[in-house]
């Protein structure tokens, strides 16, 4: 099941990068939770349910940033979870470009994304699962 979970996450990231929110909805559990509480941005918080998560995606990223692309570095399987160290490339509507490194942990249940949690450091995400680099 782990490789199937990796494929779900890989597909979810590709859909997000294309801003195909309709297809992304079908890949997410209706009660999906996005834990963005570790964010250093003003949008830190926990978003519960697809409507809240979609509002976060659209209001924060789609409206604030002209471009927002997540580039996965690798996919690390751990039970029902997939740890994804990544680099985010964003360009604001005013042309400012920024690069941010982080790690996401996706929990997959029944072939759908049930939870996404942001970690500022890959090390922190790995430690949460008893893993190391």
ZIWONOR-V447391 format. One record per residue. N is the residue number from 0. PHI is phi in degrees with one decimal (NA if undefined). PSI is psi in degrees with one decimal (999 if undefined). OMEGA is omega in whole degrees, 0 to 359 (none if undefined). Layout:
BEGIN
n:phi:psi:omega
N:PHI:PSI:OMEGA
N:PHI:PSI:OMEGA
END
This chain:
BEGIN
n:phi:psi:omega
0:NA:-26.8:184
1:-60.1:-44.3:180
2:-64.5:-35.0:176
3:-63.6:-38.8:178
4:-64.3:-40.1:178
5:-60.9:-41.7:180
6:-66.4:-37.1:176
7:-61.5:-46.2:181
8:-65.9:-44.7:178
9:-57.5:-44.5:179
10:-65.6:-42.1:179
11:-59.9:-42.7:179
12:-65.9:-39.9:178
13:-63.5:-42.4:178
14:-65.1:-40.4:178
15:-62.0:-46.7:181
16:-60.7:-30.7:178
17:-87.1:-4.2:184
18:58.4:37.1:177
19:-92.3:75.5:186
20:-68.4:-28.0:178
21:-65.6:-47.5:178
22:-68.0:-34.6:179
23:-65.1:-35.6:178
24:-58.7:-42.6:181
25:-65.4:-24.9:181
26:-88.0:-15.7:180
27:-99.2:144.1:173
28:-64.4:142.9:180
29:-57.2:-29.8:179
30:-98.4:25.4:181
31:-52.0:145.7:177
32:-121.9:130.5:176
33:-111.5:109.0:181
34:-95.8:98.9:183
35:-107.6:20.4:186
36:-68.0:-21.5:179
37:-84.1:0.9:182
38:-66.6:144.4:176
39:-92.4:0.2:179
40:-89.1:168.1:180
41:-68.0:-6.3:185
42:-97.1:16.7:181
43:-60.2:139.8:179
44:161.5:-177.9:178
45:-117.7:127.7:182
46:-113.0:123.5:186
47:-116.5:131.7:179
48:88.1:148.0:183
49:-56.3:-41.8:180
50:-59.0:-41.5:178
51:-68.2:-42.6:180
52:-63.4:-44.5:179
53:-62.2:-42.4:178
54:-60.3:-41.7:177
55:-60.6:-50.4:180
56:-57.5:-47.4:184
57:-74.5:-48.0:185
58:-73.3:-36.0:182
59:-88.3:-61.5:188
60:-81.8:-46.1:184
61:-69.7:-34.4:181
62:-87.1:-34.4:183
63:-80.0:-40.1:185
64:-109.2:134.8:175
65:-72.1:-35.2:180
66:-136.9:136.5:178
67:-149.0:105.2:185
68:-123.5:130.3:177
69:-100.8:123.0:180
70:-108.8:102.9:180
71:-65.7:138.1:177
72:-89.6:-38.3:177
73:-166.4:169.5:180
74:-123.1:121.4:183
75:-114.3:116.9:182
76:-83.5:139.6:175
77:-152.3:92.4:182
78:62.6:-126.3:179
79:-85.7:3.6:183
80:-111.0:154.0:177
81:-130.0:121.3:179
82:-93.6:130.1:185
83:-128.5:92.0:170
84:-63.2:139.4:187
85:-152.3:167.5:172
86:-121.7:127.4:177
87:-102.4:129.7:177
88:-110.2:119.6:179
89:-125.9:146.6:174
90:-133.0:120.9:181
91:-72.9:166.0:180
92:-64.0:-20.1:178
93:-90.4:4.1:175
94:95.6:-8.6:180
95:-70.7:131.2:181
96:-108.1:136.7:179
97:-138.1:152.9:178
98:-125.2:133.3:179
99:-134.4:137.1:176
100:-105.2:140.4:178
101:-159.5:-172.1:173
102:-138.3:137.7:174
103:-109.3:145.1:171
104:-117.4:119.9:179
105:-103.3:129.9:172
106:-103.5:126.9:183
107:-113.7:129.7:177
108:-131.0:127.4:177
109:59.6:32.3:179
110:78.2:11.5:180
111:-129.8:151.1:179
112:-74.5:121.1:183
113:-104.9:-27.0:182
114:-155.3:142.4:175
115:-130.5:129.6:178
116:-127.8:134.4:178
117:-90.2:134.4:169
118:-123.2:139.0:179
119:-70.3:-31.7:183
120:-125.0:141.0:176
121:-59.4:-39.9:181
122:-55.6:-43.1:180
123:-63.1:-42.7:180
124:-64.3:-44.1:180
125:-63.9:-44.4:180
126:-60.8:-33.5:179
127:-62.4:-20.2:179
128:-112.1:12.8:179
129:70.6:25.9:180
130:-111.4:164.7:174
131:-138.2:166.2:183
132:-70.2:999:none
END
